[in-house]
Amino acid sequence: DGGGGLRWAQLQPQHGLLCARLPPGAPLRASLCAAVADEEGVSAAWVTTCVGSLRGARLRLAGAAQPGTEMAGVAGAMAASASECFLDVQGPVEVCGLVGTFASDGRCHLHATLADSTGRVVGGHLVGDDAVHTTCEVVLGVARGGVVFAREHDAATGYEELSVTSAAMRGGGSDAALAEDEGERGRQHR
C-alpha cells in the first residue's frame, strides 16, 4: 500500500507495471515518488502513461525569459529565482502528457504537458503544487533488477541527473547472468 495510502495494483510481476487511480486532492508528483520508493524490489521506474486533471501545477521552465513574460495566454503567473524560472499554472487543467524517470529510492524527474479550458497547452518540469482535480489514472513501468536508476549530482548542470547502471555493477547479480539475459533479449529481437 505505497504512495501515501493509495492502493497500487500490480499486474503480474513479470509485466513490471504499477497501476493506480489517484483521487481528487492527491498530490501527483509526491504520490508517484512515494509509490516507487515504497514498492519492494524496484530498481528503476518510468511513467508509461497518465491521464487526468489537476487543480493547478508549478512548472520549472528551461531557459525561460524574464518573469512576467506572456506565455500565449496560458493562465498562470511567472516567478523567478536567480537561475530558474517557474510557471504557476492555474487550473483546472487536463494532463495531456506526463513523462519521467524514478530512481529506486523514489526521487524523480517529471515533465508535464497541461491544457487549460480553452485548449492552450504549456509544459515543463513538474515541481509541485499539483493536486489532482477529478482523477489521475497512472501506469508506471518498473524494473526489478537488471538495471538501476539513481539520481546523482551533475556538476555541469547543477542538478541531480539520471545515472543508469546494471544491477550487476551494484552487486545485484553476476555479470555472467546479466550478459546471458542481454544475449537472450538480443536473440528475441532479431
C-alpha positions as YAML, in Angstrom:
chain: A
units: angstrom
residues:
- id: 1
  name: ASP
  ca: [0.00, 0.00, 0.00]
- id: 2
  name: GLY
  ca: [2.54, 2.60, -1.19]
- id: 3
  name: GLY
  ca: [2.05, 6.10, -2.48]
- id: 4
  name: GLY
  ca: [0.60, 7.87, 0.53]
- id: 5
  name: GLY
  ca: [-2.15, 5.37, 1.31]
- id: 6
  name: LEU
  ca: [-3.15, 4.83, -2.32]
- id: 7
  name: ARG
  ca: [-3.69, 1.28, -3.49]
- id: 8
  name: TRP
  ca: [-1.34, 0.36, -6.32]
- id: 9
  name: ALA
  ca: [-2.36, -2.74, -8.25]
- id: 10
  name: GLN
  ca: [0.48, -4.77, -9.65]
- id: 11
  name: LEU
  ca: [-0.16, -6.61, -12.88]
- id: 12
  name: GLN
  ca: [1.65, -9.92, -12.79]
- id: 13
  name: PRO
  ca: [5.24, -9.27, -11.64]
- id: 14
  name: GLN
  ca: [6.76, -10.28, -14.97]
- id: 15
  name: HIS
  ca: [4.92, -7.39, -16.66]
- id: 16
  name: GLY
  ca: [6.63, -4.82, -14.44]
- id: 17
  name: LEU
  ca: [3.69, -2.41, -14.14]
- id: 18
  name: LEU
  ca: [2.17, -0.48, -11.24]
- id: 19
  name: CYS
  ca: [-1.28, 0.97, -11.92]
- id: 20
  name: ALA
  ca: [-3.41, 3.35, -9.86]
- id: 21
  name: ARG
  ca: [-6.17, 5.92, -9.93]
- id: 22
  name: LEU
  ca: [-5.30, 8.94, -7.81]
- id: 23
  name: PRO
  ca: [-8.36, 10.57, -6.20]
- id: 24
  name: PRO
  ca: [-9.21, 14.29, -6.00]
- id: 25
  name: GLY
  ca: [-6.75, 16.20, -3.84]
- id: 26
  name: ALA
  ca: [-3.89, 13.67, -4.07]
- id: 27
  name: PRO
  ca: [-0.53, 15.27, -4.87]
- id: 28
  name: LEU
  ca: [0.51, 13.78, -8.23]
- id: 29
  name: ARG
  ca: [4.30, 14.05, -8.04]
- id: 30
  name: ALA
  ca: [4.58, 13.10, -4.35]
- id: 31
  name: SER
  ca: [2.20, 10.13, -4.78]
- id: 32
  name: LEU
  ca: [4.21, 8.71, -7.66]
- id: 33
  name: CYS
  ca: [7.56, 9.19, -5.89]
- id: 34
  name: ALA
  ca: [6.22, 7.53, -2.74]
- id: 35
  name: ALA
  ca: [4.75, 4.61, -4.70]
- id: 36
  name: VAL
  ca: [8.12, 3.82, -6.28]
- id: 37
  name: ALA
  ca: [10.04, 4.27, -3.01]
- id: 38
  name: ASP
  ca: [7.58, 2.06, -1.11]
- id: 39
  name: GLU
  ca: [7.37, -0.74, -3.69]
- id: 40
  name: GLU
  ca: [9.72, -3.54, -2.68]
- id: 41
  name: GLY
  ca: [12.37, -4.64, -5.16]
- id: 42
  name: VAL
  ca: [12.03, -1.79, -7.68]
- id: 43
  name: SER
  ca: [15.44, -0.84, -9.12]
- id: 44
  name: ALA
  ca: [14.15, 1.63, -11.73]
- id: 45
  name: ALA
  ca: [10.81, 3.07, -12.85]
- id: 46
  name: TRP
  ca: [9.32, 5.32, -15.51]
- id: 47
  name: VAL
  ca: [5.95, 6.81, -16.43]
- id: 48
  name: THR
  ca: [4.20, 4.70, -19.05]
- id: 49
  name: THR
  ca: [1.02, 6.79, -19.20]
- id: 50
  name: CYS
  ca: [-1.00, 9.27, -17.17]
- id: 51
  name: VAL
  ca: [-4.39, 10.77, -17.95]
- id: 52
  name: GLY
  ca: [-6.46, 13.03, -15.72]
- id: 53
  name: SER
  ca: [-6.69, 16.57, -14.43]
- id: 54
  name: LEU
  ca: [-5.00, 18.81, -11.88]
- id: 55
  name: ARG
  ca: [-6.22, 21.77, -9.84]
- id: 56
  name: GLY
  ca: [-3.05, 23.56, -10.94]
- id: 57
  name: ALA
  ca: [0.68, 22.94, -11.10]
- id: 58
  name: ARG
  ca: [4.07, 24.55, -10.72]
- id: 59
  name: LEU
  ca: [6.41, 24.02, -13.67]
- id: 60
  name: ARG
  ca: [10.09, 24.90, -13.97]
- id: 61
  name: LEU
  ca: [10.78, 26.26, -17.43]
- id: 62
  name: ALA
  ca: [14.10, 25.54, -19.11]
- id: 63
  name: GLY
  ca: [15.83, 28.65, -20.49]
- id: 64
  name: ALA
  ca: [12.71, 30.77, -19.93]
- id: 65
  name: ALA
  ca: [12.53, 34.52, -20.41]
- id: 66
  name: GLN
  ca: [12.27, 37.00, -17.57]
- id: 67
  name: PRO
  ca: [9.30, 36.88, -15.14]
- id: 68
  name: GLY
  ca: [6.11, 38.48, -16.40]
- id: 69
  name: THR
  ca: [6.61, 37.33, -19.99]
- id: 70
  name: GLU
  ca: [3.31, 36.37, -21.64]
- id: 71
  name: MET
  ca: [3.02, 32.67, -22.41]
- id: 72
  name: ALA
  ca: [0.47, 32.53, -25.25]
- id: 73
  name: GLY
  ca: [-2.36, 33.46, -22.89]
- id: 74
  name: VAL
  ca: [-1.93, 30.46, -20.59]
- id: 75
  name: ALA
  ca: [-3.46, 31.30, -17.22]
- id: 76
  name: GLY
  ca: [-0.61, 31.42, -14.76]
- id: 77
  name: ALA
  ca: [1.96, 33.56, -13.06]
- id: 78
  name: MET
  ca: [5.70, 33.61, -13.65]
- id: 79
  name: ALA
  ca: [8.19, 33.64, -10.79]
- id: 80
  name: ALA
  ca: [11.96, 33.51, -10.93]
- id: 81
  name: SER
  ca: [14.96, 32.90, -8.75]
- id: 82
  name: ALA
  ca: [18.49, 33.88, -9.74]
- id: 83
  name: SER
  ca: [18.83, 30.99, -12.19]
- id: 84
  name: GLU
  ca: [15.39, 29.41, -12.61]
- id: 85
  name: CYS
  ca: [12.01, 30.47, -13.92]
- id: 86
  name: PHE
  ca: [8.72, 28.91, -12.79]
- id: 87
  name: LEU
  ca: [5.18, 28.99, -14.14]
- id: 88
  name: ASP
  ca: [2.36, 28.58, -11.64]
- id: 89
  name: VAL
  ca: [-0.44, 27.18, -13.79]
- id: 90
  name: GLN
  ca: [-3.98, 27.87, -12.61]
- id: 91
  name: GLY
  ca: [-6.43, 25.05, -13.07]
- id: 92
  name: PRO
  ca: [-8.26, 23.02, -13.56]
- id: 93
  name: VAL
  ca: [-6.04, 21.67, -16.34]
- id: 94
  name: GLU
  ca: [-6.01, 18.41, -18.27]
- id: 95
  name: VAL
  ca: [-2.89, 16.24, -18.08]
- id: 96
  name: CYS
  ca: [-2.14, 15.71, -21.78]
- id: 97
  name: GLY
  ca: [1.20, 14.09, -21.12]
- id: 98
  name: LEU
  ca: [3.47, 13.05, -18.29]
- id: 99
  name: VAL
  ca: [6.93, 11.58, -18.82]
- id: 100
  name: GLY
  ca: [9.71, 10.85, -16.42]
- id: 101
  name: THR
  ca: [12.06, 8.52, -14.62]
- id: 102
  name: PHE
  ca: [12.34, 7.41, -11.00]
- id: 103
  name: ALA
  ca: [15.38, 6.30, -9.05]
- id: 104
  name: SER
  ca: [14.94, 3.20, -6.89]
- id: 105
  name: ASP
  ca: [14.57, 5.48, -3.83]
- id: 106
  name: GLY
  ca: [11.65, 7.34, -5.48]
- id: 107
  name: ARG
  ca: [13.48, 10.52, -6.47]
- id: 108
  name: CYS
  ca: [12.16, 11.56, -9.85]
- id: 109
  name: HIS
  ca: [12.42, 13.80, -12.90]
- id: 110
  name: LEU
  ca: [8.99, 14.52, -14.37]
- id: 111
  name: HIS
  ca: [7.83, 16.70, -17.26]
- id: 112
  name: ALA
  ca: [4.14, 17.51, -17.75]
- id: 113
  name: THR
  ca: [2.11, 18.81, -20.67]
- id: 114
  name: LEU
  ca: [-1.05, 20.55, -19.46]
- id: 115
  name: ALA
  ca: [-4.04, 22.11, -21.29]
- id: 116
  name: ASP
  ca: [-6.42, 24.73, -19.89]
- id: 117
  name: SER
  ca: [-10.17, 25.05, -20.57]
- id: 118
  name: THR
  ca: [-9.52, 26.85, -23.87]
- id: 119
  name: GLY
  ca: [-7.15, 24.16, -25.14]
- id: 120
  name: ARG
  ca: [-3.99, 26.20, -24.67]
- id: 121
  name: VAL
  ca: [-1.05, 24.00, -23.75]
- id: 122
  name: VAL
  ca: [2.02, 24.54, -21.59]
- id: 123
  name: GLY
  ca: [4.69, 22.17, -20.41]
- id: 124
  name: GLY
  ca: [7.76, 21.94, -18.24]
- id: 125
  name: HIS
  ca: [9.49, 20.25, -15.34]
- id: 126
  name: LEU
  ca: [6.79, 19.35, -12.78]
- id: 127
  name: VAL
  ca: [7.96, 20.59, -9.38]
- id: 128
  name: GLY
  ca: [4.78, 20.56, -7.31]
- id: 129
  name: ASP
  ca: [1.51, 22.28, -6.40]
- id: 130
  name: ASP
  ca: [-0.12, 19.51, -8.42]
- id: 131
  name: ALA
  ca: [-3.21, 18.32, -6.57]
- id: 132
  name: VAL
  ca: [-5.48, 16.04, -8.60]
- id: 133
  name: HIS
  ca: [-8.70, 17.74, -9.73]
- id: 134
  name: THR
  ca: [-11.04, 14.83, -10.62]
- id: 135
  name: THR
  ca: [-8.74, 11.87, -11.25]
- id: 136
  name: CYS
  ca: [-5.32, 10.82, -12.47]
- id: 137
  name: GLU
  ca: [-5.01, 7.33, -13.90]
- id: 138
  name: VAL
  ca: [-1.36, 6.33, -13.88]
- id: 139
  name: VAL
  ca: [0.64, 3.38, -15.18]
- id: 140
  name: LEU
  ca: [4.29, 3.10, -14.15]
- id: 141
  name: GLY
  ca: [6.76, 0.71, -15.72]
- id: 142
  name: VAL
  ca: [9.15, -0.86, -13.22]
- id: 143
  name: ALA
  ca: [12.36, -2.86, -13.37]
- id: 144
  name: ARG
  ca: [13.17, -5.32, -10.60]
- id: 145
  name: GLY
  ca: [16.82, -5.85, -11.35]
- id: 146
  name: GLY
  ca: [18.97, -5.81, -14.45]
- id: 147
  name: VAL
  ca: [19.10, -2.02, -14.49]
- id: 148
  name: VAL
  ca: [19.31, 0.51, -11.64]
- id: 149
  name: PHE
  ca: [18.25, 4.16, -11.91]
- id: 150
  name: ALA
  ca: [19.78, 6.62, -9.44]
- id: 151
  name: ARG
  ca: [19.88, 10.42, -9.24]
- id: 152
  name: GLU
  ca: [23.34, 11.91, -8.85]
- id: 153
  name: HIS
  ca: [24.54, 15.50, -8.77]
- id: 154
  name: ASP
  ca: [25.98, 16.62, -12.11]
- id: 155
  name: ALA
  ca: [28.43, 19.50, -11.72]
- id: 156
  name: ALA
  ca: [27.93, 20.51, -15.37]
- id: 157
  name: THR
  ca: [24.14, 21.06, -14.99]
- id: 158
  name: GLY
  ca: [23.86, 21.75, -11.27]
- id: 159
  name: TYR
  ca: [21.01, 19.26, -10.99]
- id: 160
  name: GLU
  ca: [20.57, 15.68, -9.85]
- id: 161
  name: GLU
  ca: [20.60, 13.78, -13.14]
- id: 162
  name: LEU
  ca: [19.78, 10.19, -14.08]
- id: 163
  name: SER
  ca: [22.54, 7.63, -13.59]
- id: 164
  name: VAL
  ca: [21.93, 4.24, -15.20]
- id: 165
  name: THR
  ca: [23.91, 1.19, -14.16]
- id: 166
  name: SER
  ca: [23.45, -2.54, -14.41]
- id: 167
  name: ALA
  ca: [22.36, -4.34, -11.27]
- id: 168
  name: ALA
  ca: [25.48, -6.49, -11.63]
- id: 169
  name: MET
  ca: [27.67, -3.40, -11.26]
- id: 170
  name: ARG
  ca: [25.87, -2.59, -8.00]
- id: 171
  name: GLY
  ca: [26.04, -6.14, -6.65]
- id: 172
  name: GLY
  ca: [22.54, -7.09, -7.79]
- id: 173
  name: GLY
  ca: [23.62, -10.07, -9.89]
- id: 174
  name: SER
  ca: [26.52, -11.58, -11.69]
- id: 175
  name: ASP
  ca: [27.98, -10.11, -14.87]
- id: 176
  name: ALA
  ca: [27.60, -13.54, -16.49]
- id: 177
  name: ALA
  ca: [23.89, -13.69, -15.64]
- id: 178
  name: LEU
  ca: [23.38, -10.14, -16.94]
- id: 179
  name: ALA
  ca: [25.27, -10.90, -20.16]
- id: 180
  name: GLU
  ca: [23.22, -14.09, -20.62]
- id: 181
  name: ASP
  ca: [19.97, -12.13, -20.05]
- id: 182
  name: GLU
  ca: [21.03, -9.41, -22.51]
- id: 183
  name: GLY
  ca: [22.03, -12.07, -25.06]
- id: 184
  name: GLU
  ca: [18.62, -13.73, -24.74]
- id: 185
  name: ARG
  ca: [16.85, -10.39, -25.27]
- id: 186
  name: GLY
  ca: [19.03, -9.77, -28.32]
- id: 187
  name: ARG
  ca: [18.03, -13.12, -29.81]
- id: 188
  name: GLN
  ca: [14.34, -12.38, -29.18]
- id: 189
  name: HIS
  ca: [14.52, -9.10, -31.13]
- id: 190
  name: ARG
  ca: [16.25, -10.49, -34.23]
...
